[in-house]
Amino acid sequence: MTMSTFTVGLSEAKANLNKIANLVNETGQSVTVFKRNRPYITISPAQETPNEETLEAMQQSEAMRNDPRTKIYRSAEELFSELGI
């Protein structure tokens, strides 16, 4: 059985990220996002069992959350402002 491929333009992906994430999660199928008529990124379902790299990132994230020196940003805008973006 072949699965259909979902594709979407970058503007549509930005506007509908939550819907796309739900689609990927519910169907288990990836969505390819195109930018200027070329594949740009692929949004895929998370693996049921995290690989070693993901486990390490999760451990680092937890360690940062528990470190009182870690700055907590309340919004993406606050983070981007701090980074000068």
C-alpha positions, 0 to 999 in steps of 0.5 A, a space after each residue: 500500500 502506498 501512502 500519499 505525500 502531503 505537500 504545502 507551501 512555506 506561507 501556508 505552513 507558517 499560517 497553519 502549523 498547528 493544523 499541519 502538526 495535528 495532521 502529521 500526528 494523526 496520520 503518521 505521514 510526513 509533510 514536505 514544505 516547499 519554498 520557491 517551488 523546492 523542497 525546504 523542510 519535512 515535518 515528520 512524526 516523532 519516533 515512539 522511542 527516542 534515539 540517543 541524540 533525542 534522549 541526550 537533548 531531553 536530558 540537557 533540556 531538563 538540566 537547564 530547566 533545573 539550573 537557576 542561572 538559566 534565563 526563561 523567555 516568556 515569548 519567542 519575541 522576547 528571545 528574538 529581541 535578546 538575540 537581536 533578530 
